[in-house]
């Protein structure tokens, strides 16, 4: 049988440096674990805040639906107020996402910027130059500089 164990002789200085590095690594490990727990706690709290705000948006939609269910023949006054009420819910939603640095993409040009837009349809138009945005079908959003969802547009097409 061969003896696979080997003995290494370390100088006292090398041994002390190695132990010091191990202690430093252990301290860093504890600090990293503590930092991770704090980040997880903050992330959970942030998610809870987001969900509570989205629930407010949901509550407003639910109240509108409940009203419609309980009043199958709404008054003309209700229909006059409907755009204002839906607009308020939409503004609340935009406010909730804006707090998280999510914002609608604002198109500055009449020609699509393919970094920000996706053409979903083309329509024949003789009154506009080719590739002119004629309609926004679906609003795009960004988070900081990252595009979450491109703006979906209809563009003109020459015959």
C-alpha atoms as an extended CHARMM CRD file, in Angstrom:
* protein
*
       159  EXT
         1         1  UNK       CA              0.0000000000        0.0000000000        0.0000000000  PROA      1               0.0000000000
         2         2  UNK       CA              1.2070000000        3.4200000000       -0.8290000000  PROA      2               0.0000000000
         3         3  UNK       CA              0.7420000000        6.2910000000        1.5230000000  PROA      3               0.0000000000
         4         4  UNK       CA             -1.0400000000        9.0790000000       -0.4000000000  PROA      4               0.0000000000
         5         5  UNK       CA             -0.8770000000       11.6160000000        2.3710000000  PROA      5               0.0000000000
         6         6  UNK       CA              1.8590000000       14.1440000000        2.0800000000  PROA      6               0.0000000000
         7         7  UNK       CA              3.1390000000       16.5630000000        4.6280000000  PROA      7               0.0000000000
         8         8  UNK       CA              3.8880000000       20.1240000000        3.6890000000  PROA      8               0.0000000000
         9         9  UNK       CA              6.0500000000       22.3290000000        5.7250000000  PROA      9               0.0000000000
        10        10  UNK       CA              5.0250000000       25.9750000000        5.8140000000  PROA      10              0.0000000000
        11        11  UNK       CA              6.9720000000       28.7740000000        7.3180000000  PROA      11              0.0000000000
        12        12  UNK       CA              5.2920000000       30.5450000000       10.2050000000  PROA      12              0.0000000000
        13        13  UNK       CA              4.9650000000       33.6690000000        8.0750000000  PROA      13              0.0000000000
        14        14  UNK       CA              3.2420000000       31.7720000000        5.2140000000  PROA      14              0.0000000000
        15        15  UNK       CA              0.9470000000       30.0240000000        7.7040000000  PROA      15              0.0000000000
        16        16  UNK       CA             -0.0020000000       33.3500000000        9.3380000000  PROA      16              0.0000000000
        17        17  UNK       CA             -0.6910000000       34.9870000000        5.9500000000  PROA      17              0.0000000000
        18        18  UNK       CA             -2.8360000000       32.0270000000        4.8680000000  PROA      18              0.0000000000
        19        19  UNK       CA             -4.8730000000       32.1450000000        8.0900000000  PROA      19              0.0000000000
        20        20  UNK       CA             -5.2790000000       35.9140000000        7.7390000000  PROA      20              0.0000000000
        21        21  UNK       CA             -6.5840000000       35.4910000000        4.1770000000  PROA      21              0.0000000000
        22        22  UNK       CA             -8.9990000000       32.7760000000        5.3110000000  PROA      22              0.0000000000
        23        23  UNK       CA            -10.3450000000       35.0480000000        8.0830000000  PROA      23              0.0000000000
        24        24  UNK       CA            -10.7070000000       37.9140000000        5.5890000000  PROA      24              0.0000000000
        25        25  UNK       CA            -12.6020000000       35.6470000000        3.1850000000  PROA      25              0.0000000000
        26        26  UNK       CA            -14.8800000000       34.4440000000        5.9860000000  PROA      26              0.0000000000
        27        27  UNK       CA            -15.6480000000       38.0700000000        6.9830000000  PROA      27              0.0000000000
        28        28  UNK       CA            -16.3490000000       38.9650000000        3.3570000000  PROA      28              0.0000000000
        29        29  UNK       CA            -18.6220000000       35.9440000000        3.0680000000  PROA      29              0.0000000000
        30        30  UNK       CA            -20.6070000000       37.0340000000        6.1300000000  PROA      30              0.0000000000
        31        31  UNK       CA            -20.8660000000       40.6030000000        4.7940000000  PROA      31              0.0000000000
        32        32  UNK       CA            -21.9980000000       39.3560000000        1.3730000000  PROA      32              0.0000000000
        33        33  UNK       CA            -24.6340000000       37.1160000000        2.9300000000  PROA      33              0.0000000000
        34        34  UNK       CA            -25.8840000000       40.0300000000        5.0420000000  PROA      34              0.0000000000
        35        35  UNK       CA            -25.9650000000       42.2990000000        2.0010000000  PROA      35              0.0000000000
        36        36  UNK       CA            -27.8510000000       39.6630000000        0.0180000000  PROA      36              0.0000000000
        37        37  UNK       CA            -30.4650000000       39.3180000000        2.7920000000  PROA      37              0.0000000000
        38        38  UNK       CA            -30.8970000000       43.1120000000        2.8810000000  PROA      38              0.0000000000
        39        39  UNK       CA            -31.2980000000       43.2560000000       -0.8960000000  PROA      39              0.0000000000
        40        40  UNK       CA            -33.8450000000       40.4350000000       -0.8140000000  PROA      40              0.0000000000
        41        41  UNK       CA            -35.7910000000       42.2730000000        1.9060000000  PROA      41              0.0000000000
        42        42  UNK       CA            -35.7210000000       45.5050000000       -0.1120000000  PROA      42              0.0000000000
        43        43  UNK       CA            -36.7470000000       43.6770000000       -3.2720000000  PROA      43              0.0000000000
        44        44  UNK       CA            -39.6630000000       42.0060000000       -1.5020000000  PROA      44              0.0000000000
        45        45  UNK       CA            -40.7910000000       45.3470000000       -0.0420000000  PROA      45              0.0000000000
        46        46  UNK       CA            -40.5380000000       46.9930000000       -3.4610000000  PROA      46              0.0000000000
        47        47  UNK       CA            -42.5640000000       44.1860000000       -5.0400000000  PROA      47              0.0000000000
        48        48  UNK       CA            -45.2170000000       44.5240000000       -2.3070000000  PROA      48              0.0000000000
        49        49  UNK       CA            -45.4630000000       48.2740000000       -2.9710000000  PROA      49              0.0000000000
        50        50  UNK       CA            -45.8420000000       47.6300000000       -6.6930000000  PROA      50              0.0000000000
        51        51  UNK       CA            -48.5450000000       45.0190000000       -6.1530000000  PROA      51              0.0000000000
        52        52  UNK       CA            -50.4670000000       47.2670000000       -3.7510000000  PROA      52              0.0000000000
        53        53  UNK       CA            -50.4240000000       50.1080000000       -6.2810000000  PROA      53              0.0000000000
        54        54  UNK       CA            -51.4930000000       47.7830000000       -9.0990000000  PROA      54              0.0000000000
        55        55  UNK       CA            -54.3020000000       46.5010000000       -6.8890000000  PROA      55              0.0000000000
        56        56  UNK       CA            -55.5700000000       50.0940000000       -6.6600000000  PROA      56              0.0000000000
        57        57  UNK       CA            -55.6900000000       50.2070000000      -10.4630000000  PROA      57              0.0000000000
        58        58  UNK       CA            -57.4870000000       46.8500000000      -10.4360000000  PROA      58              0.0000000000
        59        59  UNK       CA            -59.9460000000       48.1350000000       -7.8180000000  PROA      59              0.0000000000
        60        60  UNK       CA            -60.8480000000       51.0940000000      -10.0220000000  PROA      60              0.0000000000
        61        61  UNK       CA            -61.4500000000       48.7760000000      -12.9910000000  PROA      61              0.0000000000
        62        62  UNK       CA            -63.4390000000       46.3870000000      -10.8230000000  PROA      62              0.0000000000
        63        63  UNK       CA            -65.6700000000       49.2360000000       -9.5650000000  PROA      63              0.0000000000
        64        64  UNK       CA            -66.3410000000       50.2570000000      -13.1560000000  PROA      64              0.0000000000
        65        65  UNK       CA            -67.2050000000       46.6800000000      -14.1660000000  PROA      65              0.0000000000
        66        66  UNK       CA            -69.4120000000       46.2310000000      -11.0900000000  PROA      66              0.0000000000
        67        67  UNK       CA            -71.2930000000       49.3970000000      -11.9380000000  PROA      67              0.0000000000
        68        68  UNK       CA            -71.8750000000       48.1230000000      -15.4790000000  PROA      68              0.0000000000
        69        69  UNK       CA            -73.0800000000       44.7470000000      -14.1760000000  PROA      69              0.0000000000
        70        70  UNK       CA            -75.4990000000       46.3870000000      -11.7400000000  PROA      70              0.0000000000
        71        71  UNK       CA            -76.7230000000       48.9360000000      -14.2850000000  PROA      71              0.0000000000
        72        72  UNK       CA            -77.3360000000       47.1450000000      -17.5720000000  PROA      72              0.0000000000
        73        73  UNK       CA            -78.7240000000       50.3590000000      -19.0840000000  PROA      73              0.0000000000
        74        74  UNK       CA            -76.3150000000       53.0710000000      -17.9210000000  PROA      74              0.0000000000
        75        75  UNK       CA            -77.4030000000       56.6710000000      -18.1590000000  PROA      75              0.0000000000
        76        76  UNK       CA            -76.0990000000       59.0380000000      -20.7860000000  PROA      76              0.0000000000
        77        77  UNK       CA            -74.3970000000       60.8920000000      -17.9290000000  PROA      77              0.0000000000
        78        78  UNK       CA            -72.3960000000       57.7180000000      -17.1840000000  PROA      78              0.0000000000
        79        79  UNK       CA            -71.2460000000       57.5170000000      -20.8010000000  PROA      79              0.0000000000
        80        80  UNK       CA            -70.2650000000       61.1880000000      -20.7040000000  PROA      80              0.0000000000
        81        81  UNK       CA            -68.1030000000       60.5600000000      -17.6030000000  PROA      81              0.0000000000
        82        82  UNK       CA            -66.6790000000       57.2470000000      -18.8770000000  PROA      82              0.0000000000
        83        83  UNK       CA            -63.7090000000       58.6860000000      -20.8420000000  PROA      83              0.0000000000
        84        84  UNK       CA            -62.7450000000       60.8050000000      -17.8180000000  PROA      84              0.0000000000
        85        85  UNK       CA            -62.9810000000       57.8240000000      -15.4490000000  PROA      85              0.0000000000
        86        86  UNK       CA            -61.0390000000       55.4740000000      -17.7220000000  PROA      86              0.0000000000
        87        87  UNK       CA            -58.4980000000       58.2590000000      -18.2710000000  PROA      87              0.0000000000
        88        88  UNK       CA            -58.0280000000       58.5500000000      -14.4960000000  PROA      88              0.0000000000
        89        89  UNK       CA            -57.3660000000       54.8040000000      -14.2390000000  PROA      89              0.0000000000
        90        90  UNK       CA            -54.8980000000       55.0250000000      -17.1230000000  PROA      90              0.0000000000
        91        91  UNK       CA            -53.0760000000       57.9700000000      -15.4950000000  PROA      91              0.0000000000
        92        92  UNK       CA            -52.8700000000       56.0210000000      -12.2280000000  PROA      92              0.0000000000
        93        93  UNK       CA            -51.3680000000       53.0670000000      -14.0920000000  PROA      93              0.0000000000
        94        94  UNK       CA            -48.8080000000       55.3080000000      -15.8260000000  PROA      94              0.0000000000
        95        95  UNK       CA            -47.9530000000       56.8430000000      -12.4570000000  PROA      95              0.0000000000
        96        96  UNK       CA            -47.3470000000       53.4060000000      -10.9330000000  PROA      96              0.0000000000
        97        97  UNK       CA            -44.9810000000       52.3460000000      -13.6960000000  PROA      97              0.0000000000
        98        98  UNK       CA            -43.2620000000       55.7540000000      -13.8280000000  PROA      98              0.0000000000
        99        99  UNK       CA            -42.1830000000       55.2540000000      -10.2120000000  PROA      99              0.0000000000
       100       100  UNK       CA            -40.2410000000       52.2420000000      -11.5170000000  PROA      100             0.0000000000
       101       101  UNK       CA            -38.6070000000       54.2470000000      -14.3290000000  PROA      101             0.0000000000
       102       102  UNK       CA            -40.9110000000       52.7440000000      -16.9600000000  PROA      102             0.0000000000
       103       103  UNK       CA            -42.1320000000       55.3270000000      -19.4390000000  PROA      103             0.0000000000
       104       104  UNK       CA            -43.9580000000       55.4240000000      -22.7560000000  PROA      104             0.0000000000
       105       105  UNK       CA            -41.7780000000       55.7680000000      -25.8430000000  PROA      105             0.0000000000
       106       106  UNK       CA            -42.2630000000       59.1930000000      -27.3810000000  PROA      106             0.0000000000
       107       107  UNK       CA            -41.8080000000       59.1240000000      -31.1500000000  PROA      107             0.0000000000
       108       108  UNK       CA            -40.2170000000       62.3200000000      -32.4210000000  PROA      108             0.0000000000
       109       109  UNK       CA            -40.1730000000       61.4990000000      -36.1200000000  PROA      109             0.0000000000
       110       110  UNK       CA            -42.8380000000       60.6340000000      -38.6730000000  PROA      110             0.0000000000
       111       111  UNK       CA            -40.5830000000       57.8970000000      -40.0540000000  PROA      111             0.0000000000
       112       112  UNK       CA            -40.2780000000       54.7660000000      -37.8920000000  PROA      112             0.0000000000
       113       113  UNK       CA            -37.0880000000       54.3260000000      -35.8720000000  PROA      113             0.0000000000
       114       114  UNK       CA            -36.7280000000       50.5500000000      -35.9610000000  PROA      114             0.0000000000
       115       115  UNK       CA            -34.9580000000       50.6120000000      -32.5940000000  PROA      115             0.0000000000
       116       116  UNK       CA            -38.1860000000       51.9420000000      -31.0840000000  PROA      116             0.0000000000
       117       117  UNK       CA            -40.9010000000       50.7770000000      -33.5170000000  PROA      117             0.0000000000
       118       118  UNK       CA            -42.2410000000       47.6600000000      -35.1200000000  PROA      118             0.0000000000
       119       119  UNK       CA            -44.3310000000       48.0140000000      -38.2590000000  PROA      119             0.0000000000
       120       120  UNK       CA            -47.4010000000       45.7890000000      -37.9200000000  PROA      120             0.0000000000
       121       121  UNK       CA            -49.3170000000       46.9670000000      -40.9610000000  PROA      121             0.0000000000
       122       122  UNK       CA            -48.9680000000       49.0690000000      -44.0760000000  PROA      122             0.0000000000
       123       123  UNK       CA            -51.7240000000       51.0850000000      -45.6770000000  PROA      123             0.0000000000
       124       124  UNK       CA            -51.8540000000       52.5580000000      -49.1500000000  PROA      124             0.0000000000
       125       125  UNK       CA            -51.7520000000       56.3420000000      -48.8770000000  PROA      125             0.0000000000
       126       126  UNK       CA            -51.2450000000       58.7040000000      -51.7830000000  PROA      126             0.0000000000
       127       127  UNK       CA            -51.1680000000       61.8200000000      -49.5850000000  PROA      127             0.0000000000
       128       128  UNK       CA            -48.0740000000       60.8120000000      -47.5690000000  PROA      128             0.0000000000
       129       129  UNK       CA            -44.4940000000       59.8310000000      -48.3480000000  PROA      129             0.0000000000
       130       130  UNK       CA            -43.7090000000       56.1150000000      -48.1850000000  PROA      130             0.0000000000
       131       131  UNK       CA            -42.9430000000       54.7720000000      -44.6930000000  PROA      131             0.0000000000
       132       132  UNK       CA            -44.7000000000       57.6060000000      -42.8240000000  PROA      132             0.0000000000
       133       133  UNK       CA            -46.2440000000       56.5760000000      -39.4960000000  PROA      133             0.0000000000
       134       134  UNK       CA            -50.0070000000       56.9180000000      -39.8580000000  PROA      134             0.0000000000
       135       135  UNK       CA            -51.1580000000       55.3050000000      -36.6280000000  PROA      135             0.0000000000
       136       136  UNK       CA            -49.8200000000       53.9710000000      -33.3520000000  PROA      136             0.0000000000
       137       137  UNK       CA            -51.4850000000       50.6150000000      -32.7430000000  PROA      137             0.0000000000
       138       138  UNK       CA            -49.8420000000       49.7580000000      -29.4430000000  PROA      138             0.0000000000
       139       139  UNK       CA            -47.8260000000       52.0660000000      -27.2000000000  PROA      139             0.0000000000
       140       140  UNK       CA            -44.2210000000       51.0980000000      -26.6020000000  PROA      140             0.0000000000
       141       141  UNK       CA            -42.4210000000       51.3800000000      -23.2560000000  PROA      141             0.0000000000
       142       142  UNK       CA            -38.8660000000       51.6700000000      -22.0350000000  PROA      142             0.0000000000
       143       143  UNK       CA            -37.2310000000       51.1370000000      -18.6760000000  PROA      143             0.0000000000
       144       144  UNK       CA            -34.4060000000       53.6100000000      -18.5450000000  PROA      144             0.0000000000
       145       145  UNK       CA            -32.6190000000       53.0890000000      -21.8510000000  PROA      145             0.0000000000
       146       146  UNK       CA            -33.8630000000       49.5150000000      -22.3600000000  PROA      146             0.0000000000
       147       147  UNK       CA            -36.8110000000       49.0060000000      -24.6980000000  PROA      147             0.0000000000
       148       148  UNK       CA            -39.3540000000       46.8010000000      -22.9200000000  PROA      148             0.0000000000
       149       149  UNK       CA            -41.7910000000       46.7900000000      -25.8020000000  PROA      149             0.0000000000
       150       150  UNK       CA            -41.4430000000       48.6060000000      -29.1180000000  PROA      150             0.0000000000
       151       151  UNK       CA            -44.2100000000       50.8890000000      -30.3220000000  PROA      151             0.0000000000
       152       152  UNK       CA            -46.3460000000       49.0690000000      -32.8960000000  PROA      152             0.0000000000
       153       153  UNK       CA            -47.1970000000       51.3120000000      -35.8300000000  PROA      153             0.0000000000
       154       154  UNK       CA            -48.9880000000       51.4050000000      -39.1670000000  PROA      154             0.0000000000
       155       155  UNK       CA            -47.0240000000       53.0830000000      -41.9540000000  PROA      155             0.0000000000
       156       156  UNK       CA            -47.9780000000       54.4400000000      -45.3310000000  PROA      156             0.0000000000
       157       157  UNK       CA            -47.2050000000       52.6030000000      -48.5240000000  PROA      157             0.0000000000
       158       158  UNK       CA            -47.0720000000       54.0900000000      -51.9640000000  PROA      158             0.0000000000
       159       159  UNK       CA            -49.1640000000       52.3240000000      -54.5750000000  PROA      159             0.0000000000
